[in-house]
Amino acid sequence: MSNENVITSPLVELRERAGLTQESLAQMLGVTDHTVRNWEKGRAEARLTLKQFKILCAALKVTADELPDTFSPGDQSPN
């Protein structure tokens, strides 16, 4: 079976590229891994404090401009 047609959340791609698990990212941000999972599945929208936003950018090794507008899979609108 091929995973070519699987639509992945941009957060999953960024998190995996940074070598992070859902659990480790959640711990850094002070949220549960369930919360991160919900963001990645598009079940919840991330609502971050400024401090959490800065931590997220640093953890994912991206600038604010490089973060997608949404983490939902298949919703790849330009920033």
C-alpha positions in Angstrom: 0.0 0.0 0.0 1.1 3.5 -0.8 0.7 6.6 1.4 1.0 9.0 -1.5 -2.7 10.1 -1.2 -2.6 10.5 2.5 -3.1 14.2 3.4 -0.9 15.1 6.4 -1.2 18.0 8.7 1.5 20.7 8.2 2.1 20.5 11.9 3.0 16.8 11.6 5.5 17.5 8.8 7.1 20.3 10.8 7.1 18.4 14.0 8.6 15.2 12.4 11.2 17.3 10.5 12.3 18.8 13.9 12.6 15.3 15.3 9.8 15.8 17.9 7.1 13.5 19.1 3.6 14.8 20.0 4.4 14.2 23.6 7.7 16.2 23.5 6.1 19.1 21.7 3.1 19.1 24.1 5.5 19.2 27.1 7.4 22.1 25.6 4.1 24.1 25.1 2.5 23.1 28.4 -0.4 21.3 26.8 -1.4 17.7 26.6 -0.4 15.3 23.8 -4.1 14.9 23.2 -4.3 18.7 22.4 -1.4 18.4 19.9 -3.1 15.3 18.3 -6.4 17.3 18.0 -4.5 20.2 16.3 -2.9 17.7 13.8 -6.2 16.0 13.1 -8.0 19.3 12.6 -10.4 18.7 15.5 -9.2 21.8 17.3 -7.6 25.1 16.4 -4.4 26.0 18.2 -4.9 29.0 20.5 -1.4 29.9 21.8 -0.1 32.5 24.1 2.7 34.7 22.8 5.2 32.6 24.9 3.8 29.3 23.5 4.0 30.7 20.0 7.7 31.6 20.4 8.4 28.2 21.9 6.6 26.5 19.0 8.6 28.5 16.4 11.9 27.6 18.2 10.9 23.9 18.7 10.0 23.5 15.0 13.0 25.6 13.9 10.8 27.9 11.8 10.0 31.6 11.7 6.6 33.0 12.3 6.2 33.5 8.5 7.0 29.9 7.9 4.2 28.6 10.1 1.0 27.7 8.2 -2.2 29.6 8.9 -3.8 26.3 10.0 -2.6 22.9 11.2 -5.6 21.0 9.7 -4.8 18.3 7.2 -5.7 19.2 3.6 -6.2 22.9 4.4 -3.0 24.2 2.9 -4.0 27.8 2.3 -1.1 30.1 1.7 0.1 32.2 4.7 
